[in-house]
Amino acid sequence: MSRDLRPPVDILHYEIVQEQASALGRMGRALEQTLTRLREFDAAHALSETPASLQPARRRLVAEAGQALWMFVVQREASGLRDSRHIMRTYNVPGEVQQCMGLVPVPLKPAST
């Protein structure tokens, strides 16, 4: 049986760094997935020709991508990576997604009769 002779604080630091890297990977994959769904929607429905009935679905996809972007940026900043321009370029994040990053939509109340 091998015994780790490193101080406990070093072992803890190593575990924390591993979890940060894992969380960054999860957040990056989540962003990629939401952006892919948005791009697939746009490809299936030419943006200028998207009927009004499909606009709520597209807005939901943009909001989901904005939330995923926000989560990824916050996780990176918590890890000490402060410049998010790299994310925007690497993932080719549309401006409308960047603009809604971090916004939490207010649920609409049903109309009272």
LINTADA-V917149 format. One record per pair of residues at least 4 apart in sequence whose C-alpha atoms are under 6 Angstrom apart, sorted by sequence separation. I is the first residue (numbers start at 1). J is the second residue. If there is no record, write none. Layout:
I	J
I	J
This chain:
24	28
42	46
77	81
86	90
87	91
88	92
42	47
45	50
76	81
77	82
88	93
38	61
35	65
34	65
66	97
70	101
70	102
66	100
67	101
62	97
66	101
67	102
31	68
31	69
27	72
